[in-house]
Amino acid sequence: MTTLALFDPADIQRVLCIVAHPDDMEYGASAAVAEWTARGIEVSYLLLTAGEAGIRDRSPVEVGPMRSEEQREACEIVGVSRLTILDMPDGLIEHSIETRRRIAHEIREARPDAIFTMTWDLEAGWGLNHADHRATGLAVVDAIRDADNPWLFPEQLTSGLTAWKTTWLLATAHRPDHAIEVSEESLERGIASLAAHREYLAALTDHPTPHDLVTGVLTAGGEQAGVPYALPVHAYRMG
């Protein structure tokens, strides 16, 4: 049964994807990114951390640069034009004024029409949500409003940088009310982008294959939207 309306990206020219770690966008959302970059939409990624604490038996000094490089490859596969990785501590992101400030600055620079982020709920489809995902999602919600208010973080508004209003917030794995249709080609690019995180996935011995995981997410979304493949999202129109 069709339960999700298809999201229309007709008025979207620029997108900023804001997540906590390398690989966070690759669990289905990067296929939607591939779909949109193929249509000429400019997409940038902002990662708050390098995911340096993500492999239990390897040093963060080694893991951070490795995961950053894997993310660069994943971005290239889906046509992402700009990747920014901040230096916040993996596993310790806080929903704080400082986090909001740094995200607002990136929003004002990128000037996106839409922003992707992950669910900030405690309970997600895979179980209890990671602390970094929760803090990042909440900070993104607030920073979108902060970026539009010239009286917040006014020290940023120099050298041509201005307040910016983002129209859409698209939250993945978050009580979906819309779906973004993707082609089979975009599905394959989404799978390849997750597979680019080779060393990270190799450390997760019980992880599904990129093919099975991404195909499962997008097939289930397609069934809800009445199309072969789609990414479920909650689309918030920001006021």
Buried (B, 14 or more C-beta within 10 A) or exposed (E): EEEBEBBEBEEBEBBBBBBBBBBBBBBBBBBBBBBBBBEEBBBBBBBBBBBBBBBEEBEBEEBBEBBBBBBBBBBEBBBBEEBBBBEBBBBEBBBEEEBBBBBBBBBBBBBBBBBBBBBBBEEBBEEEBBBBBBBBBBBBBBBBBBBBEEEBBEEBBEEEEEBBBBBBBBBBBBEBBBBBBBBEEBBBBBBBBBBBBEBBBEBEEEBEEBBEBBBEBBEBBBBBBBBBBBBBBBBBEBE
